[in-house]
Amino acid sequence: MELIADKINKSFGEKRVLRDISFAVRPGSAFGLIGRNGSGKTTTIRIIMGLFPADSGTVTADGEPSGKVAARFGYLPEERGLYPKRLISEQMTYIGQLRGMTASDARRRSVELLERLEAGEYYKKKIDTLSKGNQQKIQLAIALLNDPEIIILDEPFSGLDPVNAHILKELVTQLAREGRTIIFSSHQMAHVEEFCDDICMIDLGQVVLSGNLREIKRTYPRNRLLITADEGDGDALRRALGSVAAAPLLASVEHTPRGALATLRVEAERGRLLSILTEAGVRIDSFSVIEPTLEEIFIERAGGANETA
Amino acid sequence: MKQLKTVFKFEYLGQIRSKSYIVMTVILLVVMAVGGSVPAISGLFKSIFGDGGSKEPAELKKAAIYDASGLYTGDVLSAFLPEYEWIALDTADGVAERIEGGEFESALAIDGLNYTVYEKQESIAAVAAEAEVIEAMVRSVYQSEALAAEGMSPDRIASVLGASPVGEYVTVGKDYFQNYALAYALVILLYMSIMLYGQMVLTSVVTEKSSKAMELLVTSARPMSLMFGKVFGTGFAGLTQFGAYMLCAAAALGLNLRGWEMMSPVMAGIINSAFAAGILVYAVVFFLFGFFSFAFIYAGLGSTVSRMEDAGNVTVIPMILILAAYLLGISSIMTPYAIYVRICSYVPFLSPMIMFVRICMTDVPPYEIAAVIALNCAYVFGLGYISAKIYRVGVMMYGKAPKLRDIARYVRQA
């Protein structure tokens, strides 16, 4: 299912929350919707889910207004919660039925999903007896109950310990392999970077960066290098980088126990620096370009403005 | 429609399976069953422990009498004051001291129409009750003596003085006194039920928001289905409980009707009037109107707050309305024919109680009942529509509790 947001705008009273938000989510891809708190991510998702209409602009899923086909979406809201006093089994059947499943289908699928998330034992328990991580798993199972084609996960990793985060990652990877479209909304950039092919970065209700993550990274200067030398050649590397031949090429050098982080003045001098090092007899172990992390890109693009809400 | 049915079932089962609901229902059913079966229970106790008739006669208390005329014979005294053993005195002097000394408990000195009672004030009720009897005795003896002096035969005197009028009251229309207690009890029951189930709706909506379940729900079902399903589900749970109370009370009172007739004719009259004019059916009808009037307001307003602590801010007005309806309902029992009662019985949120009181206490023409029911139907539908609009926007709002003008904006936005 392909999801396209085209110039969506939304205001609440006097406050303009979204301005001309546009992006496209390719079928079967993992898409990162990123931004600071209050940047407009959740409002965008609510418009996608058809909870309220955009003031202008459209969101379509395979050409149809997304709100009309929202029953085929799976949604893990950021504001998570269930009925504290009801059994998980009852609640999962209830939500399944609300999404158009029969009670028996909902029950069968609930058990199946909980088993897959290693949470089968909680099926007949109340939600408030579970740890936060296990509550999160139940919520995720509910999001996947109706076998959705588009899965929207709003901050899915918050509150998960490393073991549960690993289970979730495996599940998401598998879902992506099955060809489902996954939309991640998060401000935990490491996770988005790990899963997403494409991103859309929103700040103050506007798109500040959008596109394929690899291509975005390639637009950044490739002048930062990580150089490591064979054991025992650390001093040789240090001397070579400080030599008369190499020093003019470098804007900065930061030495590490096994090598150095070097920034070239000019990106194209990469080959020349490598030859200077090899001519100096340094046995190079690795010589690679360091790409900016998504977090660095995020701070650069969205870090300057003040938080609004 | 399917979603509405799903929400209805979930809410209904959730309510009737909750511990508080079960405990409250059982306790009140037991109270009603026991209360309604008082004659049978007291009969049972009598058959086990024996009734008052088979008990040993109470020991007679000692009392003294000083009567200069000699008219107060043992027959006269024991006819009027049978629980005393009488000791005749030659003089009234020193009577008080003898009572203090414990020789007898009380004494009576009579001279014509003048009499003096000597006794220790141990019980105000005893003194007051006996004072009437003593006065009647003294009057009767004086009158008999006076009539005998005029030459009237003792039989004639007995028939003249013993004659008592036989009166009968025929109540035209509804019996005010019998229906007074019934209306009172049912208005209190209506008030409590409407308040209780309205609160249940409010709690249910606010809990969904505060527990953050709402976000998941509104992305799984249409807000309209959620709100109407919730109100109908809770209302039906209330009706189930209310109906169970009515049936239990009706069964307990109905089965014990003969017992009540013997034990308390007033109570039997109340039971009969409750069964007679379909009062219980009206109680259910007006319970539903009352419930929906307030449940929709609560659902709409409850959706606008995020925490239970904030719920008080938005529910002040409906609380005042319920209280006003209750107080007017109670005061209209005293004056069911007053013009203000008639007017208020047409005002939708007041009419569930006030029209109900009018039906209990007076003969309301059927066209008036039909008009009020039609008005209430229209009001409940209109209220449901507006509440649904508030609910649709309210469920998405988090943060501080809204002001009235914010809520008005939600209605325009939806």
Chai-1 contact restraints between the chains, C-beta under 6 A:
chainA,res_idxA,chainB,res_idxB,connection_type,confidence,min_distance_angstrom,max_distance_angstrom,comment,restraint_id
A,M49,B,T219,contact,1.0,0.0,6.0,A-B,restraint_1
A,L51,B,V218,contact,1.0,0.0,6.0,A-B,restraint_2
A,Y75,B,T219,contact,1.0,0.0,6.0,A-B,restraint_3
A,P77,B,E215,contact,1.0,0.0,6.0,A-B,restraint_4
A,P77,B,L216,contact,1.0,0.0,6.0,A-B,restraint_5
A,E79,B,K212,contact,1.0,0.0,6.0,A-B,restraint_6
A,E79,B,E215,contact,1.0,0.0,6.0,A-B,restraint_7
A,R80,B,K212,contact,1.0,0.0,6.0,A-B,restraint_8
A,G81,B,S211,contact,1.0,0.0,6.0,A-B,restraint_9
A,G81,B,K212,contact,1.0,0.0,6.0,A-B,restraint_10
A,G81,B,A213,contact,1.0,0.0,6.0,A-B,restraint_11
A,L82,B,A213,contact,1.0,0.0,6.0,A-B,restraint_12
A,Y83,B,A213,contact,1.0,0.0,6.0,A-B,restraint_13
A,P84,B,S211,contact,1.0,0.0,6.0,A-B,restraint_14
A,Y94,B,F10,contact,1.0,0.0,6.0,A-B,restraint_15
A,I95,B,S220,contact,1.0,0.0,6.0,A-B,restraint_16
A,Q97,B,T6,contact,1.0,0.0,6.0,A-B,restraint_17
A,L98,B,Q3,contact,1.0,0.0,6.0,A-B,restraint_18
A,L98,B,T6,contact,1.0,0.0,6.0,A-B,restraint_19
A,L98,B,S220,contact,1.0,0.0,6.0,A-B,restraint_20
A,L98,B,A221,contact,1.0,0.0,6.0,A-B,restraint_21
A,R99,B,S220,contact,1.0,0.0,6.0,A-B,restraint_22
